Amino acid sequence: MRKFLLLISFAALSAAASASVSLDSCRNMAVRNNKTIRMAEENIRSAEYYRKAAQSAYLPGVDFTGTYMYNQHKISLLGEDAKLPTMSFDPATQKYNYNILKDPNGNPIKDPASGSYIPTEVAVIPKEAMEYDVHNVFAGALTLTQPIFMGGQIKALNQIAGYGEKLAKASRNSLTQDVVFAVDEAYWLVVSLKEKKELAQSFVNLVDTLLYDVKAMLDEGVATRSDLLTVEVKLNEAKIALTKVDNGLTLSRMALAQLCGLPVNTGMELEDEGLKNAGSATAAPETDIQDVYARRQDLEIIRQGINMLKGREKLALGEMLPKIALIGAYSFSNPNVIDGFEKRFGGGFSVGATLTVPIWHWKGDYNRYRAAKAQTNAQRLMLEDVEEKVQLQVSQAQFSFDEAKKTYDMTVTNLRKADENMRQAELGFKEGVLTTNDVIGAQTAWLAANSEKIDAQIGIRLCQTYLSKVLGNLIY
């Protein structure tokens, strides 16, 4: 999509040589094609995904675990055949009695070696009957965990993610302001140099006309060779100045094209070349400094940083609070022992709850909480410091704007005087009462007055843009 828009921009610029590019178009192209802004847009998308991931922590989590294990040996619960004594029912006593060996007097006989009674009958459990094949064991569990209370950490994570998204947007807006301001500077530099090129060409024409007049006067004998050399030197200086301005104009156009994301050799005729209404500007607006604080994107970045640090405080506090969660699981294995030992899959459900209560961690969690609070306080102090600097910055920008307006008004007055001075000098030179140096001095003063007027006109535009940026109004 961006490549398509870029191709449209190229087509629009090359459609007609007479088409002019406005400042708004340059801003559009720069914002659209600037890679730093595009990186900031990706950071916003990343922050959105983090926010969605944090929201999912409120929902139950489902996990599956599967295992396989190979065992070298079987499991045998008996080391040898087991011989268990038996019992018989005695009707006389209505009880079960062990079947044990007795002497003729009816007394039980003990084994001299072991000291235990000798049974007359035994039940034999073969060793093989208690052996189980566990060479290959398969097991698995499907678990569902639903958080009930996590010490406020889930809510804190969602708040941090939301503030992170706002911070990413504020960073994008701040970068956009910087790019727009840079484009404005480059744009008005091109306009300024275009005007100065035309001014330099006019000065070359003036000096060339003077050279023609001096040559004619030299032929008539009313001028000297020194007068001619003086004018020729001045003409060469004027041509050198014109060359420098022309080269500067070419480079400034290349710099503007680069900022707009276009090839540096793209030819662009700017809409404001000619400085139409450049000196018409209203007075600096009266603004509420609190509104400025609210609009400034760099301050918004700090504010959202404070909010994120507050969220970290809540996370640290949550480490010291109890946590409750519900757990449900379905577990199965092969072999299973649900109904005896069987070599087939078998399993069942289980439901329960977990409670974790932190008791003593040698103040580790509490110190982390205090560290988070200290970072938040440091960020608040930084915000207060930056707000004080912003207030000074706003005052300086307003004074600079007012100064630029006054400077422009003075340059207009100076230019009228320079025009009249040059007219009088040329008239006096033709009448023979002034020298070539007087004329050259008047022409140089005229050149300086025009150059100062151009600088003042551009200064007003740049001060307007800078004031908008300082006031937080340069949201593009």
Secondary structure, 3 states (H helix, E strand, C coil): CHHHHHHHHHHHHHCCCCCEECHHHHHHHHHHHCHHHHHHHHHHHHHHHHHHHHHHHHCCEEEEEEEEEECCCCEECCCCCEEEECEEEECCCCEEEECECECCCCCECECCCCCCECECCEEEECHHHHEECCCEEEEEEEEEEEEEECCCHHHHHHHHHHHHHHHHHHHHHHHHHHHHHHHHHHHHHHHHHHHHHHHHHHHHHHHHHHHHHHHHHHHHCCCCHHHHHHHHHHHHHHHHHHHHHHHHHHHHHHHHHHHCCCCCCCCCEECCCCCCCCCCCCCCCCCCHHHHHHHCHHHHHHHHHHHHHHHHHHHHHHCCCCEEEEEEEEEEEECECCCCCECCCEEEEEEEEEEECCCCCCCHHHHHHHHHHHHHHHHHHHHHHHHHHHHHHHHHHHHHHHHHHHHHHHHHHHHHHHHHHHHHHHHHHHHCCCCHHHHHHHHHHHHHHHHHHHHHHHHHHHHHHHHHHHHCCCCC
